[in-house]
Amino acid sequence: MRLLRRRNPSCSTRKETARFAAFSTTISRSDRSLEACREIFAGFVDLSPTQYLILIPIKNSTAAEPMGVNQVAERLYLSGAFVTNEINKLVSDSLLEKSPHPEDGRRCNSRSPSME
């Protein structure tokens, strides 16, 4: 019995598959390069790469809408407990300030000391 094959328009050709593989490789290399750059930038200011990444969303937050631990953790795909420990280190180094959340006493907001 002969198996009949229908051409499915959603199936990719070999050329498309090769182009996607090349694109995927380029993205992977770019990601590693960006990660290496972050590590270098963090080293300039004596931070771990993770602490450097944590500071970015906090610095970009506004005084009207400060960034909490859970928001930072969600944005960076890290656990809340890990982010809490790293933020506490940044607070002890005077790179961040923590303040109680105005509506929820269990939460804290983090902000850069330079924010008004």
C-alpha positions in Angstrom: 0.0 0.0 0.0 1.3 3.3 -1.0 1.2 6.1 1.6 -0.2 9.3 0.1 1.3 12.5 1.3 -0.5 15.8 1.1 1.4 19.0 1.1 0.5 20.9 4.2 0.9 24.7 3.8 1.7 25.0 7.5 4.7 22.7 7.2 8.0 24.5 6.7 10.4 23.8 4.0 14.0 22.8 4.6 15.1 26.3 3.6 12.7 27.8 6.2 13.9 25.4 8.8 17.5 26.3 8.1 16.7 30.0 8.3 14.9 29.5 11.6 17.9 27.5 13.0 20.3 30.3 12.0 18.0 32.9 13.6 17.7 30.9 16.8 21.5 30.5 17.0 21.9 34.3 16.5 19.4 35.0 19.3 21.2 32.6 21.6 24.6 34.2 20.8 23.1 37.7 21.4 21.7 36.6 24.7 25.1 35.3 25.8 26.7 38.5 24.7 24.2 40.6 26.5 24.6 38.5 29.6 28.4 39.0 29.4 27.9 42.8 29.0 25.7 42.9 32.1 28.3 41.0 34.1 31.0 43.5 33.0 28.8 46.5 33.9 28.0 45.0 37.3 31.7 44.4 37.9 32.3 48.1 37.4 30.2 49.0 40.4 31.0 45.9 42.5 27.7 44.2 42.1 26.7 40.7 41.2 25.0 40.4 37.8 21.7 39.6 39.5 21.9 42.7 41.8 22.6 44.8 38.7 19.5 43.3 37.0 17.4 43.9 40.1 18.4 47.6 40.2 17.3 48.2 36.6 13.5 47.8 37.1 13.6 49.6 40.4 15.5 52.5 39.0 13.0 52.7 36.1 10.0 52.7 38.5 8.4 56.0 39.5 8.0 57.5 43.0 4.2 57.3 42.4 4.5 53.6 41.6 7.5 52.1 43.3 8.6 48.6 42.6 7.9 45.9 45.2 9.8 42.6 45.6 7.1 40.5 43.9 7.0 42.8 40.9 10.8 42.6 40.5 10.7 38.8 41.0 8.0 38.4 38.3 9.8 40.7 35.9 13.1 38.8 36.2 11.6 35.3 36.6 13.2 34.9 40.0 11.8 33.7 43.3 10.5 36.3 45.7 12.7 35.0 48.5 15.9 35.3 46.4 15.0 38.8 45.3 14.3 39.7 49.0 17.8 38.6 50.0 19.4 40.4 47.1 17.4 43.6 47.9 18.4 43.4 51.5 22.1 43.3 50.5 21.5 46.3 48.3 19.8 48.1 51.2 22.7 47.3 53.5 25.1 48.8 50.9 22.9 52.0 50.8 22.1 51.4 47.1 18.3 51.0 47.8 15.8 52.1 50.3 12.8 50.1 51.5 9.6 51.6 52.7 6.4 50.0 53.9 3.6 49.7 51.4 1.0 52.4 52.2 -2.0 50.0 51.9 -0.5 46.6 52.8 1.7 46.5 55.9 3.1 43.1 54.9 4.7 44.4 51.7 7.6 46.8 51.1 8.4 49.1 48.2 12.0 49.5 47.0 13.4 52.6 45.5 16.7 54.1 44.6 17.8 56.7 47.1 18.1 59.3 44.3 14.3 59.0 43.6 12.2 61.8 45.0 
